[in-house]
């Protein structure tokens, strides 16, 4: 849409269907901002500065020396994925728009731009040869009507011109929704043997970019990665919009 038409569109829609920010209840002036206002986007929590795990991107409380710079942090040690990158912490405006995406197949322009920017900045992800969204079980897919991971993956493939593959990886175990408060061990047990590769011939020696909306404990992403590696993939990189992390790792803006 032409830039000069957007304010007119937003004004008309705002009059007919006024939208209130899910965080502060202020009026949302632009549809591009999704379900939160511009001010809440500006105040979106960020990951604290400093040293990060080179593998999963989580902040490290202790600065690494050159000798151990490539060491893996406790959170990703033993995982089957080789790399994980994410847009931001699962908090604030990003969290509210990710939650909205779970029930509505709409990704606002602001979040789209952040997904593209993050992917462009992470050069290691560019070596991926195939993009695979984390699949839903057929029963969940039928109930929801869409897979939010596919919608996120579509943004990346349009930007990077990488092959999108929604058929090779399947969820064969219906685990039900993960409950809030489930720890890493419970989540890992829940998704154990939940995924299978239907077409191993498609991924032989391929670098897979595995896409999902939220990284919580890593159980789902790791279960998918394990299935892909066992089926012949060369490596699996993970990309999520948000990542759950402790408050000590998040910098909130006043």
Secondary structure as UniProt FT lines:
FT   HELIX           3..16
FT   TURN            22..24
FT   HELIX           31..33
FT   TURN            34..35
FT   HELIX           38..42
FT   STRAND          46..47
FT   TURN            54..56
FT   TURN            66..67
FT   TURN            69..70
FT   TURN            74..78
FT   STRAND          83..89
FT   HELIX           92..101
FT   TURN            102..103
FT   HELIX           109..121
FT   HELIX           123..127
FT   STRAND          130..133
FT   HELIX           138..144
FT   HELIX           148..160
FT   STRAND          163..164
FT   STRAND          169..171
FT   TURN            180..181
FT   HELIX           184..191
FT   TURN            192..193
FT   STRAND          195..197
FT   HELIX           200..202
FT   TURN            203..205
FT   STRAND          207..215
FT   HELIX           219..230
FT   TURN            231..232
FT   STRAND          235..243
FT   HELIX           247..249
FT   STRAND          250..251
//
